[in-house]
Amino acid sequence: MTALLAAFANPRIFWVLLLGFSSGLPLALTGSTLQAWMSTEKVDLALIGVFSLVGLPYTLKFLWSPIMDRYVPPFLGRRRGWMIVTQGALAAVLAAMAFSDPKADTGFVALLALLVAFFSASQDIVVDAWRTELLEPDEIGPGVGVHILGYRVAMIVSGGAALILADRIPWKAVYLLMAGGMGFGVVASLFAPEPRLAVKPPVNLKEAVIDPFVEFLTRPGAAWILLFIIFYKLDVVMANALVTPFLMETGFTKTDIGSVYKLFGMVATIAGTLLGGAAVTRFGLKTCLWLFGVLQSVSTLSFLALARFGKHYPMMVFAIGSENLCSGMGNAAYTAFLMGLCNRRFTATQYALLTSLMAVTRVVVGAPTGWLAKSAGWETYFVISALAAIPGLLLLVGYDRWTPPGKP
C-alpha cells in the first residue's frame, strides 16, 4: 500500500489518471448506457443483446495497431499524436449519436456505435502503449491501480451519472455532454510526457506487422497464455452483460440503477482496483490471480440471490458491491499480467493483441446472453455465469510453465 500511495506523488501518475478517464468514457456509451436508452425506447431484449457485437473493434484492434507502432503523426510524438486524433474522432461521433433515434434508426445507431467502438479501441491501443512504455517495472502495480481508477471514474460519469441525467434531461443532451468529456483526454495528450525508449521502434511495416506476432507466438507456452487471457474473466463478462436490463426488469428505476449499480458499484470497483494493485506489489501476481479469480466467481452468485429476492434494495446494494469489489481486484492483477507480457519494442501491437483477445470474451459471449437469459431465466443465467470461471482457473494451474523466470 505504501508503494501505491507513493505513486500518487509522481507527476506522471496524474496523466495516467486522466488518460485512464479518457479511455473509460466511451465504453458505457455503446454498452450499458445505450442498453438503457434502448430499453427506454422499448427495443426488444434479444436485439439489445445482439448489440454487443458493435464492440467487435475491441477484438480486432491488433489488425491496425502496427500502424500506430510504425507511423508517427506530425505533431506531439509517436504516442500523444495518435491520442489527439482518436479523441477528436470520438467527440465527433458521440455528438452524432446524440441526434439519433435507437427505435426508428436502429441500423444507423448501430453504425455510429460501431464507429465509437473503433475509435475507442484505437485510443486504447495508444494509451495502453504509452502507459506500458512510461512506467518502470516497480510502478506497474500502482500504475495499473491509478489507470483503472481513472477508467472507472469515467464509467461512473458515462454510466451512472448519464442514467441519472437521463431521468431529467433528454438523451440527446446526455450524449452531447459525454462528447464534451473527451476534452479531459485532449488536455492530457497535450501536456503528458512522451515515453523515451531504450529500444529501437519498428522502421518498416514488416517489422511493425510481422515481428511482434512472431516474437510473442514463439515464446514457450504462448498458446496457453492466449487461452488464459480469453477465459480468465469469462464469468464476470457474462454476469455483467445484462445487469442493466435485469435490474430494470426486476423493477428498479433508472435512478436506482444509476446511483447504486453505476455509482456505488463503480466506487466498489475502484476500491477493489486499488486494493488489487497494492496486493500485486505485496503478494505477487500469481497468488493474486488465483485469489481474485475465485472471489470473482463466488461474488457472481449474489445476483442469483437478488433474482430470488426480487426488488430488494439491501440485496441489490450487497450484490453490486461485492461483485464490483471482487471484479476490481481481478482487473488490477489481470492488467498487470498483460503489461508484463509486452516487449517494449512492439508495445502497441502486442498489448493490442492481448486486449483484443480479452475483448473477444465480452463481445462474442455477450451476443447470445439476451437469448440465454430469456430462455433459461435469470436465476439459471447467473448460475451459468458463476460456473464460467472454471476454464480460466484450470488454465492458471499451468502458470509456472508459461511464465518466464523472474516474472512475478
N, C-alpha and C positions, 0 to 999 in steps of 0.2 A: 504493500500500500504506500510505503514511503516513496518508492520509485515512481508510482503513479502520480502522487501529489507533486513530486519534484518536476514531473514533466510539464505541469501547467505553468511553471515559471519560465519555461523555454519559449521565447517569442515565436518560434516556428510552429509550435503546437497550436497557437491561435489560428494560423492559416489552415492547419489540418482540420480544425474545428469548423471553420467557415466553409471549406470545400466539402467537408462531410455533409454539411447542411445543404449545399447546392446539389450534391449527388442524391440526397434523400428526398428532395422536394417533388420531383416528377412522378415517383413510383406510385403513390396512392392515387394520383390524379388519373391514372389509367387502370387502377386496381379497385380498392375498396371504396374510394370516394365516387368513382364512376359507377360502381355497382349500386351505391346508394341512390345516385341520380337516376339510374335506370330503373331501380325498384320503385322510386317515387313516380316515375312515368309509366309504371305497370308493364315493363318489359318482362317477358317470360323468363322464369328462373333458369331453365335449361340454356337459353340463349345467353344469359348473364354468365353462366359457367363457361360457355364456349368462348366468350370474350377474353378469357385468359390467354388465348392464342395471340392476341396483339403483342404479348410480351416476347414473341419469338426472337426479336433482335437481341435480347439479352443472352439467348442461347447461341447466337450466330456471330457475335461481335468479334470473335477471333478471326473471322474472314477478312475484315478490313482493319484490324488492329496493326498489322505490319506497316500500313501506310503511315500511322502515327509514330511508329518507331523510325521509319526511314526518312520521311519528309518533315521539314521544319518550316512553319509559317513565317512570313517575312516580318513578323512583329512578336516581341515578348519572349521568344525562345521556343525550344522543342516541345515543352510541356504546356507552358502557360498560353502560348499562341493557340493551340488546339482547344484549350479550355474556353477561351473567349468565343471562338467560332461556335462550339456546341451550345454554350449558354445563350448566345444570341438567338440561335435557331430554336431552342426550347421556348424561350419567351414568346417568339412569334407564333409558334404552333399552338401553344397553350391559349394564347389570345384568340386564335381562330376557333378553338374548341368552345370558347365562351359563347360564340354566336351560333352554335349548332343545336340540334334537337335530337336526343337519343331515340325517341319514339318514331318520329316521322322520317328522320335521316340516319337510320341505324348504320347503313353502309358507309356514309360519309364520316360519321363519328368514329367508326372502326378504323378508317384510313387515317384520320387525324391522330387517334390513339396510337396507331402503329408508328407514325412519324415521331410522336413524342417518345415512344419506347426506343426508336432508332437513335435519336439524338441524345437521349438519356444514357443509353448503353455506350455511345461514343464518348460522352463526358466521363462515364465511369472508367473507360479504358485509360484515359489520360490522367485522371485524378488518382486512380489506383497506382499507375506507374510513377507519378510524381511523388506520392507518399512513400512507396516502396524504395525509391531511389534516395529520398531525403532523409529517412530515419536510419539511425545507426542500429546495429543488432540489439543493444540493450534498451533501445527506445521502442521496439516493435510492440511489446505487450501494452505499455502505457499509451503509445500512439494509436493502436487499434481501439482502445477504450475511448479515447478522445474523438477519433473519427466516427465511431458508431454513435457516440453521444450527439455529435452534430447531425448525423444522419437521422437519428430517431427524433430529435427536436424538430427537424424538418417534416417528419411524418406526423408529428403532433399537429403541426401547422396545416399541412395539406390533407391530413386525415381528420383528426378530432376537431380542430378549430374550423375547418371547412364545413364539416357537418353541422356544427352549432350555428355557423353563419347561414347555412342553407335553410335553417328554420326561420330565418329572419330577413334575409335578402335573397334576390333571385340567384339561381345557379350561374347565370352569366356574370354577375358581379363577383361571385366567388372565384370563378376561374380567371377573371382578369386580375384579381388580387394575387392569385397564385403565380401568374405570369410575371408580375412585378417583383415577386420574391426571388426570382433568379438574379436580381441585382446584387444580392449578397455574394454570390459566386463570382460575379464580374469584378467586384471590389477585391476579393481575394486573389483573383487571377492577375490583376494589375499590380498588386503590391507584394505577393508572396515571393520567396526566393526561388530561383531556378536551380534544380539539383546539378551538382558537378560530379561527373562520373570518372572513376579511375580507369574504366574500361572503354574501349573504342566502340561507339554505336555502329549499327549496320551502315555500310556505304553504298549498297545497291539493293535492288529488290530481291535478288537471290538470297542474300544474307538476311534480309528482313523477313522474307516469307518462308524459306525452307529451313534455315539453320535453327530457329527457335524450336520448331517441332522436332527436328532430328535430335537436337541436344536433349530435349525433355524425354522423348519417347524411347531413347536408347539407355536411359537410366535404369538401374535394377529396380524391379517392382513398379514400373511406370503404369502398367495396366491396372494393378491393384489400387494405386493412388487415385487414378481416374474414377474407378468404380466407387471408391470410398467417398470421393467428392460428390458424386451423384446421389448416393444413398444416405449419407450421414444425417441430413435434416429432412428426410422424406416424411417423417411423422409430423413435424412442425408445419411443413408446407401443406399437407392435407388438412390438418386441423384448422389452419388459418385461411384456407382458400375460400370458405363460405361463411366465415364468422358473422360478417355484417348481415347477409340475408337471414342467417339463423337467428340472430338477435332480433331482427325486425319481425320475423315470423313468430317468434316467441312472445312478442307484444311490447318490446321496448321501443321507445321513441328515438328519433334521430338525435335528439339532445342527450338522451340516456347513453346512446352508443358513442356519441362524440365525447362526452365528459368521462365516461368510465372506460370503454374499450379503447378509444383513441388517446385520451389524455392520461388518465390514471394508468392504463396499460402501457403506454409509452414511457411513463415515469418509471414503472416497474422494469421495463426493458433496459432503460438507461442505467438503473441501479444494478441490474444483472450484468450489464456490459462492463461497468467499472469494476465490479467485484470479480468478474471473469478475467479481465485484463490483469488485475492485481494477482489473482490466483495463478495465472500462467507464469508470471515472473517468479512467484514463490515456490510453486509445487511442480512446475514443468508441464509441458504441453501434453504429453501422453496421458498423464494422470487426469488432467482437466478434460480432455476429450472423452475419456471413459465416464467420469463422474457426471459431466454435463449432458452427455448423450442419454444416460439412464434417467436423469431428472427430467429432461425434455419429454420423454415418453410417458413417464408417470404423471406429469402435470397435465398432459393432454386429456386424461380421464376426468379432469374436473369439468370439462364441457359435457361429458356424459351425465354427470350429476346435475348440471344445470338443465339439460334436456329433460330429466325426470322431474326436477323441481318446478319447471316452468318459469313464469315471470316472478322471479325471486331475487330482489336486489342484493342481499348479502351474498348469496351464492354466485351471482353474476360478478360481484367485486372479487370474491375469492378465486373464481375460475380464471378471470382475466389477469389478476395479479400474479398468481402462481405460474401460469403458463408463460406469461411475458418475462417474468424474472428468470425462469429457467432457460427460456429461449435466448435471452440476452447473454447469459453466461456462456451458452453454447456458441453464440455468434462470435464472442471475443476469442475463444480458443480456435474456432474454425478459421477465422480471418487471419489470425497469427500463423496458423498452419499454412495457409495459401501463400502468404507473403514470404515465408521461409523457403518455399519451393522455387522461387524465381531466380533465374540467372539475370543479373542486373544489366547485362548487355542487351537482353531482349525483354525487358520488364513489361512493356505494354502488351506485347504479343502473348507471352506466357501467362501473365496474370489474366488477360482476357480469355485465353483458352480455359483456364481453370474456373473462372467465374461463369463462363458460358456453360460449362458442364453443370455447375451448380444451379444455373437458371433453368436447365433442362427439366429438372425436377419440378420447379414451380410452374412452368408453362405447360409442359406435356401432361403432368399428373393433374394439374388444375382443370384441364379441359373437361374430363368426364365427371368431375366432382358433383356438379349440379345434378346430373343424371343419377349418380350413385346415392346421393342424399335423398333424392325424390323417390327412388325405388326402395331403398333399404330402411329409410327413416333416420332421424338424427342420432338416436342412441347407437344403432349399429354402425353408423358412419364414423362416430368418434371412437368406437372400439377398434375399428379397422385402422383408423389413423394412428392410435397408440401402438398397435402391433407393427406398423410400418417402420418402426425404429430398428427392428431386429436385423435386417440385412446390413445396415451400417455398422452396428455393434459387432456383428460377426466378422466383418472385414477388418475392424480395428484390432482383432486378435493378431493379425499379421503385421502390426505397426513396426515392430523392430526389424522385420525382414525388408521392408521397403522404405526405411528411413535411414539416410546415411549416418555413419558415426559422427558424433559431435553435435547433432541436432537435438533440440530439447525434447 
